[in-house]
Amino acid sequence: MSADKIKEEAEDKAVADAATRPPSPDPRLNGQYVPPLGERIEWPLHLFECLPGVDRGEAIDLTGQQKTLLFGPYVQLPAGLWLARMRFSIDPQGGEVQARFDWGALGLFTTETYLIRDPGQYEARMVHAWDSPQAAEFRAFTCRPSFQGYIRFHGFSVERLSDSSPPSTVCAQA
């Protein structure tokens, strides 16, 4: 094999590897960067773990036992009050889905449960206070078995809030 052919194959492999490698997480969230209040930072869905065999952006079948749908990404956040926003669409297909969302770290979470009957686009918003830098986790679950339904996650962001803001949660149809 000629040197040119070897070089060409190596370049093709490097291009293919770069195309399939997910982008690195936002370097501003390394536990040392403290963003200005109100700055929203998108975390790509590829940072999260999902059900085996399910791509993070595709529809997840809710049929079956209660299950963990999504969790992670364990990105280090500095101390402060943080707002998480998970955008998703859900179709209970005539039934209802009881969904639970957790936002926090090290076993200390803000938890909310919602009974969703109407198909549509939703955004779950949850606030949690960190008293020291910690690896953040957002989790999404179904709380009971379902006979039908689908959920699709569309995006996730975090935002540093004023320390004077009280914790609150909202899940509203977009």
matplotlib code that plots the C-alpha trace (Angstrom):
import matplotlib.pyplot as plt

x = [0.0, 1.4, 2.1, -0.5, -3.2, -2.3, -2.5, -5.8, -7.3, -6.1, -7.7, -11.0, -11.0, -10.3, -13.1, -15.5, -14.4, -15.0, -18.4, -19.6, -18.0, -20.4, -19.3, -17.7, -19.8, -19.8, -16.3, -17.8, -19.3, -16.2, -16.9, -14.7, -16.7, -19.4, -21.8, -23.5, -26.9, -29.6, -27.2, -28.9, -26.6, -27.9, -26.7, -27.0, -29.1, -26.1, -24.7, -27.6, -28.0, -31.2, -32.9, -30.6, -31.1, -32.9, -31.4, -31.9, -33.8, -36.2, -39.6, -39.5, -42.4, -43.9, -45.7, -44.8, -43.6, -42.5, -39.1, -36.2, -36.4, -33.3, -30.6, -27.4, -25.3, -23.2, -21.7, -20.0, -21.9, -20.6, -22.5, -25.7, -29.4, -29.9, -32.9, -33.2, -35.5, -36.3, -38.3, -40.3, -43.3, -45.6, -48.6, -50.5, -52.6, -55.9, -54.5, -52.5, -48.8, -47.6, -44.1, -41.6, -38.6, -35.7, -33.1, -30.1, -27.0, -25.6, -29.0, -30.5, -33.1, -36.0, -38.7, -42.0, -44.6, -47.1, -50.1, -50.2, -53.4, -53.1, -50.7, -48.4, -45.1, -44.2, -41.3, -40.5, -38.8, -37.1, -35.0, -32.3, -29.7, -26.1, -24.2, -20.9, -19.7, -21.4, -22.1, -25.6, -28.2, -31.6, -33.7, -37.0, -39.2, -42.6, -44.2, -46.5, -47.0, -48.6, -50.6, -49.6, -47.9, -44.7, -42.3, -39.6, -37.0, -36.1, -33.6, -32.2, -30.8, -29.5, -29.5, -27.9, -30.5, -30.3, -29.7, -32.7, -35.1, -37.1, -37.1, -40.1, -41.2, -43.5, -44.6, -46.6, -47.8, -45.8]
y = [0.0, 3.4, 6.2, 8.4, 5.7, 5.2, 8.9, 9.2, 6.3, 7.9, 11.2, 9.5, 7.7, 11.0, 12.7, 9.8, 9.7, 13.5, 13.2, 10.5, 11.9, 14.0, 17.6, 18.2, 19.7, 23.5, 24.2, 27.0, 24.4, 22.9, 23.8, 26.9, 29.1, 31.1, 32.4, 35.8, 35.6, 34.8, 33.2, 30.2, 27.4, 24.6, 21.1, 18.8, 15.7, 13.4, 14.2, 12.3, 8.6, 7.0, 3.6, 1.0, 1.1, 4.4, 7.5, 10.5, 12.5, 9.8, 8.9, 6.6, 4.1, 4.4, 1.0, -1.4, -1.1, 2.2, 3.1, 5.6, 7.5, 9.8, 10.8, 12.7, 14.5, 14.9, 18.2, 20.1, 23.2, 25.9, 26.7, 28.8, 28.6, 26.8, 26.5, 23.4, 23.4, 20.1, 20.5, 17.5, 16.4, 13.6, 11.7, 9.6, 8.2, 8.6, 7.5, 9.4, 9.4, 10.1, 11.5, 12.4, 14.7, 15.2, 18.0, 18.0, 16.2, 13.7, 12.3, 15.7, 16.5, 18.7, 16.3, 17.0, 14.5, 15.4, 13.7, 14.4, 13.6, 15.9, 15.4, 18.4, 20.2, 20.8, 22.3, 21.1, 23.8, 23.0, 25.1, 23.6, 25.2, 24.0, 25.0, 23.8, 22.7, 19.4, 17.2, 18.0, 15.4, 15.6, 12.5, 11.6, 8.6, 7.2, 6.5, 3.6, 1.1, 2.4, 0.7, 3.2, 6.5, 8.2, 10.8, 12.7, 14.9, 18.0, 20.0, 20.9, 24.1, 25.4, 28.9, 30.5, 32.5, 35.0, 33.5, 35.4, 33.4, 30.8, 27.2, 26.6, 24.2, 24.5, 22.1, 23.9, 23.1, 25.2]
z = [0.0, -1.0, 1.5, -0.2, 0.1, 3.8, 4.4, 2.6, 4.6, 7.9, 6.9, 6.0, 9.4, 11.2, 9.4, 10.2, 13.8, 14.2, 12.6, 15.1, 18.2, 20.2, 20.9, 24.3, 27.1, 27.5, 28.9, 31.0, 33.3, 34.8, 38.5, 38.3, 36.0, 37.7, 35.0, 35.4, 37.0, 34.3, 31.8, 30.2, 29.1, 26.8, 27.6, 24.6, 25.1, 24.2, 27.7, 29.3, 29.7, 28.3, 28.1, 26.4, 22.6, 22.6, 21.0, 23.3, 20.7, 19.5, 20.8, 23.8, 24.1, 27.6, 27.4, 30.2, 33.7, 35.4, 34.1, 34.2, 31.0, 31.2, 33.7, 34.0, 32.9, 36.1, 35.0, 37.8, 38.8, 41.2, 44.4, 43.9, 42.9, 39.6, 37.3, 35.1, 32.0, 30.2, 27.0, 25.9, 24.1, 25.2, 23.8, 26.3, 23.4, 25.3, 28.6, 31.2, 32.1, 35.6, 35.2, 37.9, 37.4, 39.9, 39.8, 42.2, 43.3, 45.8, 46.7, 47.5, 44.9, 44.2, 43.0, 41.2, 39.9, 37.1, 35.8, 32.0, 30.1, 27.1, 24.2, 23.5, 24.1, 27.7, 29.7, 33.2, 35.3, 38.6, 40.9, 43.3, 45.5, 45.6, 48.8, 47.2, 43.7, 42.8, 39.9, 38.7, 37.8, 36.1, 36.1, 34.4, 35.3, 34.7, 38.1, 37.2, 34.4, 31.1, 28.4, 25.8, 25.1, 23.9, 25.2, 23.3, 24.9, 22.9, 25.0, 28.4, 29.8, 33.1, 34.4, 37.5, 39.5, 42.2, 45.7, 47.0, 44.7, 46.6, 45.1, 42.9, 40.1, 37.1, 34.4, 31.9, 28.4, 26.0]

ax = plt.figure().add_subplot(projection="3d")
ax.plot(x, y, z, "-o")
ax.set_aspect("equal")
plt.show()
